[in-house]
Amino acid sequence: MGAKLLNYQRQGFTLIEVLVVIFILGVLLTLTVASLANSRATTRDIIRVSDVRQLQSALELYFYNKNAFPVAAEIVLGSADYGVFCDTASGFQGSEEGCSAVYFKKLPSAPLPPADNSYIYNSADGKNYTLTFTLEKETGTLAAGQRTATPEGIQ
């Protein structure tokens, strides 16, 4: 009988071993999904800051050529009505029609979520402008929440 016990080979895993492996895989999957969500928000914020800096460069070029910023109120950039930034008097329009110089061929729209996030341009007098946008998380030196870009930089 002792020889029979020595020849016994274990077949498969016990229920406890299978449950432990499933639990560990579940924890790892949860951590991976949480990390992915965090990196997606960071990526969207980096895109927002990059878009705003490119818009600021285009606005500076417009100012250099026209000696003023486009005068406009509450323009949602990247929408169908305001998809192009060119040298016309209003600066922002839906197409390149009537433009002799284009500063931004396809204005960016802010990545979603949040759903209420947009790039909004304002300039009452052409001497200054504000470009508002929202960050989901702290990005570099910028805190989360609504941020404003002006000719002086991003606050």
C-alpha positions in Angstrom: 0.0 0.0 0.0 2.9 2.4 0.7 4.0 2.0 -2.9 0.6 3.0 -4.2 0.8 6.3 -2.3 4.3 7.1 -3.6 3.0 6.6 -7.2 0.0 8.9 -6.7 0.2 12.0 -8.8 -1.9 15.0 -8.2 -4.3 15.9 -11.0 -5.2 19.6 -11.4 -5.7 22.3 -8.8 -7.8 22.4 -5.7 -10.8 24.8 -5.5 -9.0 27.0 -3.0 -6.0 27.4 -5.4 -8.3 28.3 -8.3 -10.1 30.9 -6.2 -6.9 32.5 -5.1 -5.7 32.8 -8.7 -9.0 34.4 -9.8 -8.9 36.8 -6.9 -5.3 37.9 -7.7 -6.2 38.3 -11.4 -9.3 40.4 -10.4 -7.1 42.7 -8.2 -4.6 43.1 -11.0 -7.3 43.9 -13.6 -8.9 46.5 -11.3 -5.5 48.2 -10.8 -4.9 48.2 -14.6 -8.3 49.7 -15.4 -7.8 52.4 -12.7 -4.4 53.3 -14.1 -5.7 53.4 -17.6 -8.5 55.8 -16.6 -5.9 58.0 -14.9 -3.6 58.1 -17.9 -6.5 58.9 -20.2 -7.4 62.0 -18.2 -3.8 63.1 -18.1 -3.5 62.6 -21.9 -6.7 64.7 -22.5 -5.3 67.5 -20.4 -2.0 67.4 -22.2 -3.8 67.7 -25.5 -5.9 70.6 -24.1 -2.8 72.5 -23.0 -1.0 71.8 -26.4 -4.1 73.0 -28.3 -4.3 76.2 -26.3 -0.6 77.0 -26.8 -1.0 76.4 -30.6 -4.0 78.7 -30.6 -2.0 81.3 -28.7 0.7 81.2 -31.3 -1.8 81.6 -34.1 -3.4 84.6 -32.3 0.0 86.2 -31.9 0.7 85.8 -35.6 -2.7 87.3 -36.3 -1.9 90.2 -34.0 1.5 90.7 -35.7 -0.2 91.0 -39.1 -3.3 93.0 -38.1 -2.1 94.9 -35.0 -5.2 93.6 -33.1 -6.7 90.3 -32.0 -10.1 89.2 -33.5 -13.0 91.0 -31.8 -15.5 88.4 -30.8 -17.6 87.2 -27.9 -18.1 83.7 -26.6 -16.9 81.9 -29.7 -16.8 78.1 -29.2 -13.7 77.1 -31.2 -13.7 73.9 -33.2 -17.5 74.0 -33.8 -19.0 73.9 -37.2 -19.5 77.7 -37.3 -15.9 78.4 -36.1 -13.7 75.7 -37.5 -11.1 77.9 -39.3 -8.9 80.8 -38.1 -7.8 83.2 -40.9 -7.1 86.8 -41.7 -10.6 88.0 -42.1 -11.9 90.8 -39.9 -13.7 88.4 -37.5 -10.8 85.9 -37.7 -12.9 82.8 -36.9 -15.3 81.3 -39.5 -16.7 78.0 -40.7 -14.6 77.6 -43.8 -11.6 79.0 -45.7 -13.8 80.9 -48.1 -12.7 84.6 -48.3 -9.4 83.9 -46.5 -6.1 84.9 -48.1 -4.0 83.7 -45.1 -5.0 80.8 -42.9 -3.5 80.7 -39.3 -5.3 77.6 -38.2 -6.8 75.3 -40.9 -8.9 73.2 -38.5 -9.5 74.7 -35.1 -9.3 72.0 -32.4 -12.3 71.1 -30.2 -11.6 70.2 -26.6 -11.4 66.4 -25.9 -14.3 65.0 -24.0 -15.1 64.3 -21.1 -16.2 66.5 -19.4 -19.2 67.2 -21.6 -19.2 70.9 -20.9 -15.6 71.4 -21.9 -14.9 73.7 -24.8 -12.3 76.2 -25.9 -14.1 79.6 -25.7 -12.5 82.8 -27.2 -13.4 86.3 -26.1 -12.0 89.7 -27.1 -14.0 92.9 -26.5 -11.5 95.4 -27.9 -8.9 93.5 -30.0 -6.1 94.6 -27.6 -6.5 91.6 -25.4 -8.2 88.2 -25.4 -9.1 85.3 -23.1 -9.3 81.7 -24.1 -11.0 79.5 -21.5 -10.8 75.8 -21.1 -11.0 73.1 -18.4 -8.5 70.7 -17.1 -9.5 67.5 -15.4 -6.4 67.1 -13.3 -3.3 69.1 -12.3 -1.1 69.3 -15.4 2.4 70.6 -14.9 2.0 73.9 -12.9 -1.6 74.3 -13.9 -4.3 73.3 -11.3 -7.4 71.3 -12.3 -10.5 73.3 -13.2 -11.2 76.2 -15.5 -8.1 77.8 -16.8 -7.7 81.0 -18.8 -5.1 81.8 -21.5 -4.3 85.4 -22.3 -1.4 87.1 -24.2 0.5 86.9 -21.0 0.2 83.1 -20.7 -2.0 80.5 -19.1 -3.3 80.9 -15.6 
